[in-house]
């Protein structure tokens, strides 16, 4: 297999970079990591040379470039013999539905609670749209753990693309102290104890880059 290189942005803020990075770690696929600080001159000059969209993440695999998080996750799963998804076809369909719902939705949560791994103790106004997003997230996590808990500790038993897609949400809930019910809270706690996600958190805490909206106190 040709070498893999994953191009990512600042760990503290780049939720989309986290998703394929975490899946690659869980699948045990070796890859080189290239990090560019968001909103930096180097990012503006170098990332468009690597990514057709000019954004991160992008996976470089030989002459192939894949520049979208969910597409990277699909490619990584194929390289790992399909291990990014449940083996059972019905579970696989459900996991894909959950992953793509996260990919396309939850705009209120994204807007009100931007990912900031280093931040703790933040609070935001619980608006009706944000409350609706949280109820839906809680329902997904709770139902998956209730229905598939005997298969393993993640949403569909073993770690899958669905878990990778929700990893930044876990960190948002941690940073902003957002409420969860029992089963959903257990899932959050298990994800936060995950060795690979913990590695990302530790690396983010060592970063010094602060984006302008953080200097202005946005999201506090």
URDANOR-V624198 format. One record per pair of residues at least 12 apart in sequence whose ideal C-beta (glycine too) atoms are under 10 Angstrom apart, sorted by sequence separation. I is the first residue (numbers start at 0). J is the second residue. D is the distance in Angstrom with one decimal. If there is no record, write none. Layout:
# URDANOR-V624198
i={I	I}
j={J	J}
d={D	D}
This chain:
# URDANOR-V624198
i={7	20	33	42	52	54	56	58	72	111	142	143	153	172	7	33	42	51	53	54	55	58	110	111	143	5	35	50	51	52	54	57	58	60	84	111	140	173	5	49	50	51	52	56	60	83	108	111	139	172	173	16	33	50	51	58	110	37	49	50	58	111	112	169	170	173	5	16	37	60	110	111	143	169	172	173	16	107	110	143	168	169	172	3	35	46	107	108	112	169	170	13	16	34	107	108	111	112	165	169	170	13	33	73	106	107	110	139	143	165	168	169	5	13	33	105	106	107	108	109	10	12	13	33	105	107	108	162	166	169	3	5	6	7	9	11	12	73	107	108	140	165	166	3	4	5	6	7	8	9	11	12	33	69	72	105	106	107	139	170	2	3	4	5	6	7	8	9	10	105	108	162	166	169	173	0	2	3	4	5	6	7	8	9	30	31	104	105	108	140	162	0	2	3	4	5	6	8	9	30	69	136	139	140	166	170	7	8	9	30	69	72	105	166	170	8	104	105	162	69	104	136	154	158	163	9	69	136	152	153	163	166	170	8	68	69	101	148	152	162	23	67	100	101	133	136	137	158	19	20	100	132	136	153	154	19	144	145	148	152	153	158	8	16	18	19	101	141	144	148	152	6	15	16	17	19	100	133	140	141	143	144	6	15	16	137	140	141	142	143	152	153	13	15	16	136	137	141	142	144	152	13	97	137	138	140	141	144	6	13	96	97	136	137	140	141	143	175	6	133	137	139	140	141	174	4	30	97	132	133	137	138	140	141	144	8	9	19	22	26	97	129	133	134	137	140	8	28	130	136	137	139	140	6	7	8	19	20	23	28	129	130	6	7	19	22	23	26	93	94	137	5	6	7	18	19	22	25	26	28	93	121	133	137	140	5	6	7	17	18	19	20	21	22	28	116	123	136	5	6	15	16	19	23	26	27	114	118	121	123	125	4	5	6	15	18	19	22	26	90	93	94	114	118	121	122	123	125	4	5	14	15	18	19	22	25	26	28	93	113	114	116	119	120	121	122	123	3	4	5	16	19	23	27	28	112	115	116	118	119	120	121	122	3	4	15	19	23	26	90	98	112	114	115	118	119	120	121	2	3	22	25	26	90	97	114	116	117	118	119	1	2	3	6	25	97	102	109	112	113	116	1	2	94	101	108	109	112	115	0	1	3	4	5	6	22	23	90	94	101	105	108	111	112	114	115	0	1	22	93	94	98	99	100	113	1	85	93	94	97	98	99	101	102	109	112	113	87	97	98	101	105	108	112	19	90	91	95	97	98	100	101	108	111	85	90	94	95	96	97	98	99	100	101	112	5	90	94	95	98	101	105	111	94	97	98	101	108	3	87	91	93	94	97	85	87	90	91	108	5	85	86	91	94	3	84	85	86	90	3	85	84	83	85	3	82	83	84	85	82	83	84	85	1	82	83	84	0	83	83	18	83	116	18	76	116	117	18	76	116	75	116	116	117	15	72	73	76	116	117	72	75	115	116	117	71	72	114	117	116	69	72	68	71	72	117	69	115	14	68	69	115	118	123	68	117	122	123	17	113	115	121	122	115	121	14	15	17	113	120	14	113	118	12	13	14	118	12	14	115	11	12	13	115	10	11	12	113	114	115	11	12	113	10	11	112	9	10	11	111	110	25	25	26	25	24	25	26	25	22	21	22	25	26	22	25	21	24	22	23	19	21	22	18	21	22	20	21	18	19	22	18	19	21	17	18	20	21	17	18	18	15	17	18	14	17	16	14	15	17	14	17	13	14	12	14	14	11	25	34	21	24	25	39	24	25	32	36	38	24	25	36	37	21	23	24	34	36	38	22	37	38	21	24	36	38	20	21	24	20	21	20	21	17	20	17	16	17	17	10	11	10	11	10	13	10	11	12	7	10	11	10	11	9	10	11	12	10	11	10	11	12	9	11	12	9	10	11	12	9	11	8	9	12	9	12	11}
j={19	32	45	54	64	66	68	70	84	123	154	155	165	184	20	46	55	64	66	67	68	71	123	124	156	19	49	64	65	66	68	71	72	74	98	125	154	187	20	64	65	66	67	71	75	98	123	126	154	187	188	32	49	66	67	74	126	54	66	67	75	128	129	186	187	190	23	34	55	78	128	129	161	187	190	191	35	126	129	162	187	188	191	23	55	66	127	128	132	189	190	34	37	55	128	129	132	133	186	190	191	35	55	95	128	129	132	161	165	187	190	191	28	36	56	128	129	130	131	132	34	36	37	57	129	131	132	186	190	193	28	30	31	32	34	36	37	98	132	133	165	190	191	29	30	31	32	33	34	35	37	38	59	95	98	131	132	133	165	196	29	30	31	32	33	34	35	36	37	132	135	189	193	196	200	28	30	31	32	33	34	35	36	37	58	59	132	133	136	168	190	29	31	32	33	34	35	37	38	59	98	165	168	169	195	199	37	38	39	60	99	102	135	196	200	39	135	136	193	101	136	168	186	190	195	42	102	169	185	186	196	199	203	42	102	103	135	182	186	196	58	102	135	136	168	171	172	193	55	56	136	168	172	189	190	56	181	182	185	189	190	195	46	54	56	57	139	179	182	186	190	45	54	55	56	58	139	172	179	180	182	183	46	55	56	177	180	181	182	183	192	193	54	56	57	177	178	182	183	185	193	55	139	179	180	182	183	186	49	56	139	140	179	180	183	184	186	218	50	177	181	183	184	185	218	49	75	142	177	178	182	183	185	186	189	54	55	65	68	72	143	175	179	180	183	186	55	75	177	183	184	186	187	54	55	56	67	68	71	76	177	178	55	56	68	71	72	75	142	143	186	55	56	57	68	69	72	75	76	78	143	171	183	187	190	56	57	58	68	69	70	71	72	73	79	167	174	187	57	58	67	68	71	75	78	79	166	170	173	175	177	57	58	59	68	71	72	75	79	143	146	147	167	171	174	175	176	178	58	59	68	69	72	73	76	79	80	82	147	167	168	170	173	174	175	176	177	58	59	60	71	74	78	82	83	167	170	171	173	174	175	176	177	59	60	71	75	79	82	146	154	168	170	171	174	175	176	177	59	60	79	82	83	147	154	171	173	174	175	176	59	60	61	64	83	155	160	167	170	171	174	60	61	153	160	167	168	171	174	60	61	63	64	65	66	82	83	150	154	161	165	168	171	172	174	175	61	62	83	154	155	159	160	161	174	63	147	155	156	159	160	161	163	164	171	174	175	150	160	161	164	168	171	175	83	154	155	159	161	162	164	165	172	175	150	155	159	160	161	162	163	164	165	166	177	71	156	160	161	164	167	171	177	161	164	165	168	175	71	155	159	161	162	165	154	156	159	160	177	75	155	156	161	164	74	155	156	157	161	75	157	157	157	159	78	157	158	159	160	158	159	160	161	78	159	160	161	78	161	162	98	163	196	101	159	199	200	102	160	200	160	201	202	203	102	159	160	163	203	204	160	163	203	204	205	160	161	203	206	206	160	163	160	163	164	209	163	209	109	163	164	210	213	218	164	213	218	219	114	210	212	218	219	213	219	113	114	116	212	219	114	213	218	113	114	115	219	114	116	217	114	115	116	218	114	115	116	217	218	219	116	117	218	116	117	218	116	117	118	218	218	153	157	158	158	158	159	160	160	158	158	159	162	163	160	163	160	163	162	163	160	162	163	160	163	164	163	164	162	163	166	163	164	166	163	164	166	167	164	165	166	164	166	167	164	167	167	166	167	169	167	170	167	168	167	170	171	170	193	202	190	193	194	208	194	195	202	206	208	195	196	207	208	193	195	196	206	208	210	195	210	211	195	198	210	212	195	196	199	196	198	198	199	196	199	199	199	200	203	198	199	199	200	200	203	201	202	203	199	202	203	203	204	203	204	205	206	205	206	206	207	208	206	208	209	207	208	209	210	208	210	208	209	212	210	213	213}
d={8.4	7.5	8.9	9.6	9.8	6.9	6.0	8.4	9.4	4.9	9.4	6.4	9.7	9.0	6.0	9.5	8.0	6.6	8.7	8.6	9.2	4.5	9.8	7.6	9.3	6.3	8.9	6.9	9.8	4.9	9.9	7.8	9.4	7.2	8.9	9.0	6.9	7.3	6.0	7.1	9.4	5.5	7.5	6.2	9.4	9.7	9.7	7.0	7.7	5.9	9.8	9.6	7.9	4.5	9.8	6.6	9.7	9.9	8.4	9.5	7.6	8.2	7.8	8.1	9.6	9.3	6.5	8.3	8.1	8.1	8.6	5.1	7.9	5.4	9.6	6.4	9.8	6.8	8.5	9.5	8.9	9.3	9.4	7.3	6.8	9.8	8.6	8.6	9.4	9.3	8.8	8.9	9.4	8.8	3.6	6.2	8.7	9.8	8.7	4.5	8.2	9.5	9.2	9.4	7.7	4.6	9.8	8.8	9.8	9.6	9.3	6.4	9.7	9.8	9.9	9.7	9.9	8.4	9.5	8.7	7.4	9.5	6.4	9.3	9.4	7.0	4.4	9.0	6.6	9.1	6.3	5.2	9.5	6.4	7.4	10.0	5.8	9.6	4.8	7.1	7.6	7.8	9.8	7.0	6.4	7.4	8.1	7.2	7.1	8.0	9.0	9.1	8.5	9.6	7.8	9.4	7.8	8.8	8.0	8.1	7.9	3.9	4.5	5.6	4.8	5.3	6.2	5.2	10.0	4.8	9.4	9.7	8.5	7.5	9.0	8.5	7.7	7.0	7.6	7.3	7.9	7.7	7.3	4.6	8.0	8.6	7.7	9.0	7.5	9.1	7.1	9.1	6.6	9.7	6.1	9.4	7.0	4.6	8.4	9.3	6.8	7.7	9.8	9.3	9.3	8.7	9.9	9.1	8.6	9.1	7.1	9.7	7.5	6.1	7.5	9.5	7.9	7.0	8.7	9.2	9.7	6.2	7.2	9.6	9.9	8.9	5.3	9.8	8.7	7.9	9.7	8.3	8.9	7.2	7.6	9.6	10.0	8.1	8.0	9.4	8.5	9.3	8.2	8.5	9.6	9.7	9.8	8.1	10.0	7.3	9.8	9.3	8.1	7.5	9.5	5.5	9.4	6.0	9.1	5.0	8.0	8.8	8.3	9.8	7.8	9.5	8.3	8.5	4.5	9.6	9.0	8.9	7.8	5.4	8.7	6.6	7.5	8.3	7.5	6.0	8.7	7.5	6.9	7.0	4.6	9.5	8.7	7.8	8.4	9.3	9.4	8.9	9.7	6.0	9.6	8.8	8.3	4.2	9.4	6.7	9.2	6.3	5.8	5.6	9.0	6.8	4.9	5.4	5.4	7.6	9.6	9.4	8.0	5.5	4.0	9.2	7.7	8.1	6.7	5.9	9.8	8.3	8.7	9.3	8.7	8.7	8.9	9.6	9.6	7.1	8.6	8.2	8.8	8.1	9.1	8.3	9.2	8.8	9.3	9.5	7.1	9.7	7.8	9.6	4.5	4.7	4.3	6.1	9.9	7.3	8.9	9.6	7.6	9.7	5.5	7.5	9.3	9.5	8.4	9.8	8.5	9.6	5.5	5.2	5.5	8.0	8.7	5.9	9.7	8.7	9.7	9.0	6.0	8.8	4.6	8.5	5.1	9.5	7.3	6.1	8.2	9.5	9.4	10.0	9.6	6.0	4.7	10.0	8.8	7.7	9.0	9.3	9.4	9.8	6.1	9.0	10.0	9.9	7.8	7.6	8.4	7.8	4.0	5.6	7.8	7.6	9.8	9.3	9.8	5.8	8.6	8.7	5.5	6.9	4.7	8.0	5.4	5.6	4.3	9.9	8.9	9.5	5.1	9.5	5.5	6.6	9.3	8.7	7.3	7.8	8.8	9.4	6.5	9.7	7.6	9.3	9.3	9.7	9.0	9.8	8.8	5.6	7.2	8.2	4.8	6.4	8.5	6.5	4.1	9.6	9.9	8.8	9.2	8.9	9.9	9.9	8.3	9.6	8.9	6.1	8.7	7.2	9.4	7.2	7.8	9.5	6.5	9.0	5.8	9.3	9.3	9.0	5.9	8.4	4.4	9.1	6.8	9.8	8.4	5.4	9.0	8.6	6.4	7.3	6.7	5.8	8.5	8.3	8.0	8.2	9.1	7.8	9.0	9.4	8.4	8.2	9.8	9.1	9.6	7.9	7.3	5.7	7.8	9.9	9.9	9.8	9.3	4.5	5.6	8.3	3.6	9.9	9.9	9.8	8.9	9.7	9.6	8.3	7.1	7.7	9.8	7.0	9.1	8.2	7.6	9.0	8.8	8.3	6.0	9.2	5.0	7.9	9.6	9.4	9.1	8.2	8.5	7.2	9.8	9.0	5.0	9.4	9.6	6.2	8.5	7.1	9.7	9.3	9.1	4.6	4.4	7.4	6.6	4.8	10.0	9.9	8.4	9.4	4.6	8.9	8.8	5.7	9.1	8.1	8.2	5.4	5.3	7.7	8.9	9.4	7.9	8.3	10.0	9.9	7.3	7.6	7.9	6.8	7.9	4.5	9.1	9.6	9.6	4.5	7.6	8.3	7.2	9.2	9.7	8.7	8.7	8.5	9.0	8.0	9.5	9.4	8.9	9.8	8.3	9.3	4.8	9.6	10.0	9.6	9.3	8.3	6.8	9.0	9.9	8.2	7.3	9.6	9.8	6.2	7.9	8.0	8.6	5.6	9.8	9.0	6.1	6.2	8.9	9.9	8.6	4.8	8.3	6.6	9.3	9.9	9.3	8.0	9.9	9.2	8.5	7.4	8.7	9.0	6.4	5.6	8.5	9.5	8.9	6.1	9.6	9.2	7.4	10.0	3.8	5.5	4.5	9.2	8.9	7.0	9.4	9.9	9.7	9.4	7.7	8.6	7.4	6.0	9.7	9.8	7.6	9.5	9.2	9.9	8.3	8.5	7.2	9.0	8.5	7.0	7.9	9.3	9.8	8.7	7.9	9.0	9.6	6.4	8.2	7.0	5.9	8.3	9.4	8.7	7.4	9.5	4.3	8.9	7.8	7.2	7.7	9.9	8.3	5.9	9.4	9.8	7.7	6.6	9.6	6.9	9.7	6.1	7.9	7.7	9.7	9.7	4.8	9.6	5.4	6.5	5.5	6.8	9.6	9.5	8.5	7.7	9.6	9.3	8.7	8.5	4.5	9.4	8.7	10.0	9.8	7.8	8.4	8.3	8.0	9.8	6.2	7.5	9.9	9.4	8.3	9.1	9.2	7.9	4.2	8.3	4.9	9.0	8.5	9.5	9.5	7.0	9.1	4.7	9.9	5.3	8.0	5.7	9.2	9.4	9.8	8.9	6.4	9.9	5.6	7.0	9.9	5.5	9.4	8.2	8.0	10.0	3.5	7.9	8.9	8.5	10.0	7.8	8.2	9.7	8.4	9.1	9.6	9.3	9.6	7.7	8.6	6.1	9.9	8.3	8.4	4.0	9.6	9.5	7.3	8.2	9.2	8.7	9.2	4.9	5.9	9.3	6.4	7.2	5.7	7.5	9.3	9.8	8.4	6.2	8.5	9.8	9.3	9.5	6.8	8.2	6.9	6.1	9.3	9.9	9.1	9.9	9.8	5.9	9.5	8.4	9.3	9.5	9.1	8.5	9.9	5.3	4.4	4.0	8.0	8.1	8.9	9.6	9.1	8.8	5.3	6.1	9.5	8.1	6.2	7.0	9.6	9.9	9.2	8.6	6.1	5.1	8.5	9.6	9.6	9.4	7.7	8.4	8.8}
